[in-house]
Amino acid sequence: MKTWTMLSMIAVAALTVAAGSASAQTYKAEIPMAFRAGRSVLAPGAYNFEVQISAAGHGVLMIRRSDTKLVAIVLPTAGSDAPKAWRDAGNPILAFECVGHDCTLRQLWSGQGLTAFNFPARKLSPAAAERASVITFALTRAD
């Protein structure tokens, strides 16, 4: 029942954003490793990352594999300030938190403004948190 409720909420959120979308930005990136995005595990490859912002200001990230019809939808958690180095460079950035070969999507910054989208991830044990590293990829606009 819990899974059905969560899937229903995600579907409603996606439809709400699609119906009341005020803006959308699409970016491209080649991701060389498997990664987690929300509850999905995605294989290495070329992806389009589409950020949709509703008229109410709520965001949704749709991740589309370029060579298939695979789509993953991720709802961001509260945003945070993008790191100063990202803002100084001014290029869109995608950041992953990796422990060994287990990588999870953590942030996306559009290359503009102050706030980056944060994405949910599993809580790491203290030992895993010590070994965690952040890997970033530059995004290119798909417009």
Residue pairs with C-beta under 8 A, 6 or more apart in sequence:
10 73
10 75
13 58
13 60
13 73
13 75
14 60
14 62
14 73
16 54
16 58
17 52
17 53
17 54
17 58
17 59
17 60
18 52
20 54
20 55
20 56
21 52
21 53
21 54
21 55
22 53
22 54
22 55
23 52
23 53
24 50
24 51
24 52
24 53
25 50
25 51
25 110
25 141
26 48
26 49
26 50
26 51
26 141
26 142
26 143
27 48
27 49
27 50
27 51
27 92
27 94
27 108
27 110
27 139
27 140
27 141
27 142
28 46
28 47
28 48
28 49
28 66
28 139
28 140
28 141
28 142
29 46
29 47
29 49
29 94
29 137
29 138
29 139
29 140
30 45
30 46
30 47
30 137
31 42
31 44
31 45
31 46
31 47
31 94
31 137
32 44
33 44
33 96
33 98
33 101
33 103
34 41
34 42
34 43
34 44
34 101
34 103
35 41
35 42
35 96
35 103
35 104
35 105
36 42
36 102
36 103
36 104
36 105
36 121
36 122
37 61
37 63
37 72
37 74
37 104
37 105
37 119
38 72
38 73
38 74
38 75
38 105
38 119
38 120
40 63
40 72
40 74
42 63
42 65
42 70
42 72
43 65
45 65
45 66
45 67
46 65
46 66
46 67
47 63
47 64
47 65
47 66
48 63
48 64
48 66
48 142
49 61
49 62
49 63
49 94
49 108
49 139
50 61
50 62
50 63
50 64
51 59
51 60
51 61
51 108
51 110
51 117
52 59
52 60
52 61
52 62
53 59
54 60
59 75
59 76
59 117
60 73
60 74
60 75
60 76
61 73
61 74
61 75
61 76
61 108
61 117
61 119
62 71
62 72
62 73
63 71
63 72
63 73
63 74
63 105
64 70
64 71
65 71
74 105
74 119
74 120
75 120
76 117
76 118
76 119
77 118
77 119
77 120
78 118
79 115
79 116
79 117
79 118
80 107
80 115
80 116
80 118
81 114
81 115
81 116
82 93
82 107
82 109
82 113
82 114
82 115
82 116
86 93
86 109
86 116
86 136
87 114
90 111
90 112
91 111
91 138
91 139
92 108
92 109
92 110
92 111
92 138
92 139
92 140
92 141
93 107
93 108
93 109
93 111
93 116
93 136
93 137
93 138
93 139
94 105
94 107
94 108
94 136
94 137
94 139
95 105
95 106
95 107
95 108
95 109
95 134
95 135
95 136
95 137
96 103
96 104
96 105
96 106
96 134
96 135
96 136
96 137
97 103
97 104
97 106
97 121
97 132
97 133
97 134
98 104
98 132
98 133
98 134
98 135
99 124
99 128
99 131
99 132
99 133
100 131
103 135
104 119
104 121
104 122
105 119
105 121
106 118
106 119
106 121
106 134
107 116
107 117
107 118
107 119
108 116
108 117
108 119
108 139
109 116
109 117
111 139
124 132
